[in-house]
Structure formats: structure tokens, C-alpha cells
């Protein structure tokens, strides 16, 4: 095929904004929460084309996939605002959370869902998450979050009959947060996690267990198994041997442990690798039990995702050869001790339902979950790069060069660079095929997806770099990534762009305010004023900034010093902002304040708001409009010729 000569950024791409929108963007668009019931596999999918609702789908291996959630329902939890842990299933009966009212609903095969928890006095005032059945199927335990009219919020674990014959009753309380209530295989013990402000679950959690009496449905005195003292516990799970397993970072690495019959804690795979994951959502699972007590797990070494089989007796792990580079969203379940199911993606394929079979030791794709077909010749594949940061140590990013076999740029030209800063900030870049990234690379942009200091997958010490340094080391790493690529001669130093959402949006605003490097930026529901976030964010993150910036209001000086809004006079390049008007995590006020500052200074900018969107865009029309507008804005700023395929947008002070 003959290539057309055209400057970078102007290439015609087979990936339209509509195509990206149909698959959704970000982690919220990825399938999640695998559950196994007999021969059926269940999970949750986002439907952007249906108003951004979530549905449960059912699939029989070798058969057809079908949606089991009827119209009028969206399966979503609002606990911690981010939710997760939205359903459980047993013998064909599904119990799920309906987003509209946050009540638990019971859906028997072939019947319409019926609510089994009381209607709250106010919409979404009582919320549920992370439920599970007792082994005999008589009971369920759920995390519950109650929002009182006076503003108080209470989190607890409740017990409820599986048939909904009586109202939930408080079973465990006394901490700020709870997760992972799980019965032992014999039904005689319950385990759970708890944590308290100012900690986040990846900072410090406690693992508890207590005897459960099925006859009286009462709980005995709890015992703390592990955690506390700056130790994070993740995914406590009862093994088929009746022992309690969990992931802990007590050795600075999230390794897999178990409690022995003598009550001792045993590291069953002591290596410098990350088996855990930041618990932004409920329902994450990173390991599962297979035959002969073997444990299948996904893990990261230096940011690279791997799949392995642990032998807990020998305390060893065997890395499984596989084509995948991400295991997202972390969800892994075994069906019959021989086959495990999980979601995984690779640079050439969107995340799919995958399986590992003990009988042949193979990990393979089982079912495509997206109907998008791309020519491999038009896919940009990531290269992990490392570069020196201002701390004198290494930081990391995934670099995507521009790629489209139908076009080539003039030989004397270098591509513009888009630096992407992920949200969280306790999260990570995902080097699988992502249509949003490919949208840019197929148009002739280079992309650097930065795993800045504070990201997961590199050990606790790497995560802790961000403590008290938010707005500094994360921003510096994005700056240094861009400079590293400029120095390498692979991007144009005059055409450097940066984009991000939420905490990544904050990084974008800081980079454009405190540095004179980038040509323009794009901010999705980002943080402009740290004080507003500290004063008005939701309970889960109410003290998140205490360890990322400093205690508030005692260190108000740091909040002012690192808030772009207080230094907007230093902002001197074009910026586009996107904001959902129902955002309860980062309030729309944040974007509006920044827009007012841009307007006062006469800086070219665009501002789009979206009704019925919260923190993370989920509707097809929103995603399409935002991406097309951003494309137009970048082309306008960089002086790239505009064509009819790029939607125009109102730019003030252009």
C-alpha cells in the first residue's frame, strides 16, 4: 500500500470518536467482577450506548453470551462513590445493587428482579457493596453505607437472609470503613477488612476473623489476624484447605500470605513483586485456587504484568507463558478447580475474557467482549521507558510512537507528544490496546503514558514517593518523561501536550501552571484547588490528602502553594476543560473556577460541561463529543490543518 505524505496530527484514522465512545474510556469501561455459578460465567459490562448503564452478562463456555439485567436497571454501587462489588450469584439466583435506588434486588432465573431491602427515605441514602453468600446459601453479608439527613455517614457490615425475608441487621461496626466480608468453607468463621481515617486501604488496613454460629446467626469475639501499623491487606480469601489467605505489603511488596493452623502468618511466595492492587473499587480479585491447592495469580514486576502459578508448599511461583500485558480490572475466579477465568489485554487486543486450564497449562483468550476489529498495521505498540527523575532515581512510562501504515510524515518532521497522566493518583498505566490512546497515535501523535512516582506495580517504596509530595514528584515525572523523549529525538519539543483526568487532571493543571514546557493541555474533571477538595470531597477520600499533601488545615500553606488556582497568573498556554455536572468526587466548582481565571487573563480556552455525567464519563454521546472537541482544540493550537472530519468548538480568546 502506498503511504500518503501528511504532517503529524493530520492523518486520517480508522478509529473515530464514535468507535472509542461505543467501547467507553478508562477503567470504568473495562469488564469487571467475574463470578462462577455451575457451568456459567458472569460478569459486569458498561453499555455507553444505553446511557452508560452497567449490566450483568451470562456466558456458557461454547455457548452464547446474554444480558441478564433487564432494561430499567443499572447494576452499580455508590459506596465510597466508586462502588464495585455489585452482585453475587448462587444456583442461578443473582442478588445485585440497582443504581437508581441502591437497594438490593433478587433476580431468579426467568423472573423480574424484586427489591429485598427497604426503600430509603432519600434517594441513594442507603447503599450496599461487596456481598457474598454463606456456604449453605441461607445468609448473605454485605457492606452497607448509610447517609443520614444531617450529613453523617456510617459504614458497617450487615447480615441478611438470602431470600430477603427480613431486613438487614448490623453485624459488624465500629470502624470508618469495611470490605471483603467472607465466610469460611465450613460456614463457621467470618473474615473481613477494616480501616480508619486518615488511611486509605492501600496505606493501612486490618484483617479480622470471628466465629459465626449458623443456628443463632450470631458472631463471636473478633480477632485481628494481620495488618495495622502501616501495613496494607488486600483480598482475604478462604482456601479449599480451610485456611485464610491474603495479600500483605508487610515486607514492602504486596506478597501472598496465609494463616497457618497454629495462627502464624506465612509468606507463601516471597519475591519482589506486587500481587496486590489499590482498592478503589470493591470486588477486586488477583488470585484464585485451582487443583492440588495451586494458586493462579497475576502480579507485576517493575510495572510489567505477569501470570503465575504458586505452589504454597514449596513457596515458589512458576511464570506462565502468555500473550497478555494487563489483567484488568483485576478479577480472577476458578470454576471447578481445573479452569480459572480472568480479564486480560495485550498491545494488539482489547481486554477479553480469558482462561487458564490446569490440564494443559495454557492461558488463552476465550471470548472477545468488544466487536472492534483493527488492522494490526495501524496499531501503535507500547515500549516501556525509564528515565531519571528529580529524586535521582528511576521513573517509568509507556511510550507509543505514532503509527498508521496509510500515512507518513515529511522526513524532517517530528511528531507532537501527548503526555498522559493517569488518575488516582494511586493507580497505574495500562499497556493494553486502548482505543483512546490509538485514536491519537493513528492520527500522528506520539503518546507517553506515565507511571509517575506513586503508581502501583513497583513496590511500596515507589508508591510512598508521593507521600506529602503530591503536585511535585508526580508532575516532575511527567515533565521529565517529556524531556527524556525530546532528548532522545523522537518528538517535537515545540509541540508538547499534556492531558489527564481527576488526579491526572490536577497533574495537567500543575504542569501548565508551574512549568513552561507544554504547548497546551486538556483537563477532564481535574483538581484546581486542593482546599476545596479537602473541604468538600466524599467520606472515602476525606483524608486522602493528609498523606499526599499534609494535614488540613494545619498545613494550609501547602494546599495554597500547590493549587493551580492560586497561581493562575503563571498559566500562559491554551487549555480545554471537561466536566460532568453530577460529579460528587471533584465538584464542578473546580473547573468553573479555573475557567474564570483563564477568562480573566485572556488565555485561549474551551470549556464543556455535561449533564447526567459524574466522575468518569460513561455515555456514548459525551465521550464522542469530548474527544472530537479535544482533537479540534489540539489541532487549532498546534496549527495543524483542520478538515470536515474534526468537529468545531467554541474557543474563547482564540
Secondary structure, DSSP 4 states (H G I P E B T S, - for coil): -PPEE--TT----S--HHHHHHH--SGGGS-EEEEEETTEEEEEEEEGGGTSEEEEEEEETTS-EEE-SPTT--B---TTTT-B--EEEETTEEEEEBTTT--EEEEETTS--EE-SPPPSSTTSEEEEEEEE-TTSSEEEEEEEEE-TTS-EEEEEEEEETT--S--EEEE-SSSEEEEEEE-TTSSEEEEEEE-TT--TTT--EEEEEEEETTTTEE---EEEEEBTTB-EEEEEE-TTS-EEEEE-TTSS-EEEEE-TTS-EEESS-SS-B-----SSBT---EEE-GGG-EEEEEEETTEEEEEEEETTTTEEEEPP-S-SB--S--EEESSSSEEEEEEEETTEEEEEEEEETTTTEEEEEE--------GGG----EEEEEE-TTSSEEEEEEE----TTEE--TT--EEEEEEE-SSSS-----S--HHHHHHHTTT-EEEEEE-TT-SSS-HHHHHTTTTTTTTHHHHHHHHHHHHHHHTTSEEEEEEEEEEETHHHHHHHHHHHH-S--SEEEEES--S-HHHHHHHS-GGGTTHHHHHT--TTTTHHHHHHT-GGGGGGG--SEEEEEEETT-SSS-HHHHHHHHHHHHHHT--EEEEEETT--SS---HHHHHHHHHHHHHHHHHHHTPPP-TTS-----BT-
